[in-house]
Amino acid sequence: MGLAMAARTDNETAFVRDLGAQLRSDQLSVEAAVRTAYAVDQGPILAYAEPVAVVWAESIADVQTVVRIAARHGVPIIARGAGTGVSGGAHATEGSIVLSLERMNTILELNAADEVARVEPGVVNADLNTAAAEHGLMYAPDPASYKVSTIGGNVATNAGGLRCAKYGVTRDAVLALDVVLADGELIHTGHRTFKGVAGYDLTSLFVGSEGTLGIVVGITVRLKYLPTDIRTLAVFFPTVQSAAEGVLALGRARVQPSILELLDGPSLQELDLRNGSDLASRGTALLLAQFDGLAAAQEVEIAIAALTALGGRASQEDPDEANRLMDLRRHSRGMDVDSEITVGEDVAVPRSQLVHYVTALEEMAVRHGVGVRVIAHAGDGNLHPTFHVAEHTEESVAALGRALDESIDKALALGGTITGEHGVGQYKLRWLGLEQNEDLLELQRGIKNYFDPANILNPGKAIPARR
Ligand SMILES: Cc1cc2nc3c(=O)[nH]c(=O)nc-3n(C[C@H](O)[C@H](O)[C@H](O)COP(=O)(O)OP(=O)(O)OC[C@H]3O[C@@H](n4cnc5c(N)ncnc54)[C@H](O)[C@@H]3O)c2cc1C
């Protein structure tokens, strides 16, 4: 395997040798191609370094072993699920090891009466849903990456998704966690019951902590009923503003979509270009709504009336067309692989500010001479504007940066947040201080220091270092 060849310092050589003594050879790689493949996630890259090695844990005991050896050698550990993160949270750093949880992919228990499942962290979101469906149940949080991303990664980023409009985000679905701490100790947080207030809510603290406080090795989630009826509505509007107004109109009509996605004109055009669809010919902006449950048919009728009154042209879609539209929406993130000339954002604003914010985005794009297209989990006020420029020049990249910064400032000014669901990772560190003051950041550094005094768990992510 050439272990010594790839290791760069004596400590790293000794570290890899110690790992090799505890793990099977197919659980450890120092091969250049493997280290390159596991070095970054799908987020923009500000900085990364190829890891010293990649390790595949197959059990909790493996994770504990790796963490203990890494702690002894002071080697940073980058936990990794499927690597679909888009904030650079899983980018490897200097002298680090990537600890892949992808092989810990067993559904340990699915209890239909209790409506809970216990899973290992590498279980793919879609696989849990397939298993739950056999019992008439579902795991509701469904990031658009659900076919590949892992429950462990979803937990570490507090992932959102399309169905979150009705069912809430990952944190709302997680009841209990098994976590390996920075010294290798295994703890169990939370409870298997839906209710529970015993002790501090450490489960919620670990959810969204991006691998900086502990390695999640087991997850107990709450399942929901698989709806018996699903109705899908595509409503095309003459302006993106009127589509955004539709979100509030549905609220006033007191109907609860399970999915409520918004796509602006440039997004529809881009999808058409890439998929041969004809969405842009049907309107300037699309509100894609889904209603589920026994009242779905009734809710759709109410929604049609409310949205038509705003100038929308509504059509109820049959299941095949509904699936096609939802798939197109899910792939809309995939068409924007982040680079220096294309950056997707993840702000959230109070729903009442949606119309104002989409207008501001259009204006700032024009002012900075960059392009923007917007897709949004509109029911949650969570927007993914993608700013882009045609070519890579010093000036165009600077203009892109200015537009991005202004989009963040504006979201915060409207009472929003810099990240609705993707996490701070590495890329959004520079903006966190705009949202949270130094005292709050310092408190969080204290928490990090308590859990990870040697700073070996995904260092330099999620919370900015002291200035
Ligand atoms: C096409 C596409 C669509 C997407 N759509 C959505 C969406 O709708 N909603 C959404 O929220 N996100 C979305 N994302 C982002 C991404 O899929 C989510 O952040 C997802 O939760 C990451 O899961 P993963 O298994 O790929 O984790 P990774 O990318 O491997 O890791 C993400 C973070 O979690 C940490 N981590 C991973 N596993 C563990 C563990 N077991 N213990 C501790 N820390 C861990 C990593 O260190 C890293 O910081 C999308 C991404 C793509 C590429």
The ligand as a Tripos MOL2 file, in Angstrom:
@<TRIPOS>MOLECULE
LIG
   53    58     1     0     0
SMALL
NO_CHARGES

@<TRIPOS>ATOM
      1 C1        -27.6270   18.6130   -5.9940 C.3       1 LIG1
      2 C2        -27.6220   18.9960   -4.5300 C.ar      1 LIG1
      3 C3        -28.8110   19.3330   -3.9210 C.ar      1 LIG1
      4 C4        -28.8330   19.6900   -2.5620 C.ar      1 LIG1
      5 N1        -30.0170   20.0070   -1.9820 N.ar      1 LIG1
      6 C5        -30.0560   20.3030   -0.6670 C.ar      1 LIG1
      7 C6        -31.2970   20.6180   -0.0380 C.ar      1 LIG1
      8 O1        -32.3700   20.6450   -0.6590 O.2       1 LIG1
      9 N2        -31.2730   20.8930    1.2880 N.ar      1 LIG1
     10 C7        -30.1070   20.8650    2.0130 C.ar      1 LIG1
     11 O2        -30.1500   21.1170    3.2180 O.2       1 LIG1
     12 N3        -28.9300   20.5880    1.4270 N.ar      1 LIG1
     13 C8        -28.8650   20.2970    0.1220 C.ar      1 LIG1
     14 N4        -27.6650   20.0060   -0.4650 N.ar      1 LIG1
     15 C9        -26.4390   19.9950    0.3420 C.3       1 LIG1
     16 C10       -26.0530   18.5990    0.9260 C.3       1 LIG1
     17 O3        -26.6060   17.5430    0.1640 O.3       1 LIG1
     18 C11       -26.5170   18.4910    2.3810 C.3       1 LIG1
     19 O4        -25.7710   19.4110    3.1640 O.3       1 LIG1
     20 C12       -26.3560   17.0870    2.9710 C.3       1 LIG1
     21 O5        -26.9330   17.0830    4.2620 O.3       1 LIG1
     22 C13       -24.9100   16.6250    3.0840 C.3       1 LIG1
     23 O6        -24.9060   15.2270    3.3360 O.3       1 LIG1
     24 P1        -23.6090   14.3510    3.0000 P.3       1 LIG1
     25 O7        -23.8630   12.9620    3.4220 O.co2     1 LIG1
     26 O8        -23.2250   14.5390    1.5830 O.co2     1 LIG1
     27 O9        -22.5410   15.0450    3.9860 O.3       1 LIG1
     28 P2        -21.0720   15.5650    3.6630 P.3       1 LIG1
     29 O10       -21.0910   16.5460    2.5580 O.co2     1 LIG1
     30 O11       -20.1490   14.4140    3.5420 O.co2     1 LIG1
     31 O12       -20.7420   16.3350    5.0330 O.3       1 LIG1
     32 C14       -21.4240   17.5190    5.3580 C.3       1 LIG1
     33 C15       -20.9250   18.0190    6.7190 C.3       1 LIG1
     34 O13       -21.2940   17.1100    7.7340 O.3       1 LIG1
     35 C16       -20.1550   16.5670    8.3960 C.3       1 LIG1
     36 N5        -20.4670   15.1510    8.6300 N.ar      1 LIG1
     37 C17       -20.8540   14.2320    7.7170 C.ar      1 LIG1
     38 N6        -21.1500   13.0650    8.3210 N.ar      1 LIG1
     39 C18       -20.9460   13.2580    9.6500 C.ar      1 LIG1
     40 C19       -21.0790   12.4260   10.8040 C.ar      1 LIG1
     41 N7        -21.4910   11.1640   10.7130 N.pl3     1 LIG1
     42 N8        -20.7800   12.9590   12.0160 N.ar      1 LIG1
     43 C20       -20.3640   14.2370   12.1400 C.ar      1 LIG1
     44 N9        -20.2180   15.0640   11.0760 N.ar      1 LIG1
     45 C21       -20.5110   14.5780    9.8490 C.ar      1 LIG1
     46 C22       -18.9960   16.8310    7.4640 C.3       1 LIG1
     47 O14       -17.7770   16.9550    8.1700 O.3       1 LIG1
     48 C23       -19.4080   18.1460    6.8280 C.3       1 LIG1
     49 O15       -19.1110   19.2090    7.6930 O.3       1 LIG1
     50 C24       -27.6190   19.6880   -1.8210 C.ar      1 LIG1
     51 C25       -26.4170   19.3450   -2.4470 C.ar      1 LIG1
     52 C26       -26.3990   19.0030   -3.7890 C.ar      1 LIG1
     53 C27       -25.0900   18.6480   -4.4180 C.3       1 LIG1
@<TRIPOS>BOND
     1     1     2 1
     2     2     3 ar
     3     2    52 ar
     4     3     4 ar
     5     4     5 ar
     6     4    50 ar
     7     5     6 ar
     8     6     7 ar
     9     6    13 1
    10     7     8 2
    11     7     9 ar
    12     9    10 ar
    13    10    11 2
    14    10    12 ar
    15    12    13 ar
    16    13    14 ar
    17    14    15 1
    18    14    50 ar
    19    15    16 1
    20    16    17 1
    21    16    18 1
    22    18    19 1
    23    18    20 1
    24    20    21 1
    25    20    22 1
    26    22    23 1
    27    23    24 1
    28    24    25 2
    29    24    26 1
    30    24    27 1
    31    27    28 1
    32    28    29 2
    33    28    30 1
    34    28    31 1
    35    31    32 1
    36    32    33 1
    37    33    34 1
    38    33    48 1
    39    34    35 1
    40    35    36 1
    41    35    46 1
    42    36    37 ar
    43    36    45 ar
    44    37    38 ar
    45    38    39 ar
    46    39    40 ar
    47    39    45 ar
    48    40    41 1
    49    40    42 ar
    50    42    43 ar
    51    43    44 ar
    52    44    45 ar
    53    46    47 1
    54    46    48 1
    55    48    49 1
    56    50    51 ar
    57    51    52 ar
    58    52    53 1
@<TRIPOS>SUBSTRUCTURE
     1 LIG1         1 GROUP 0 **** ****
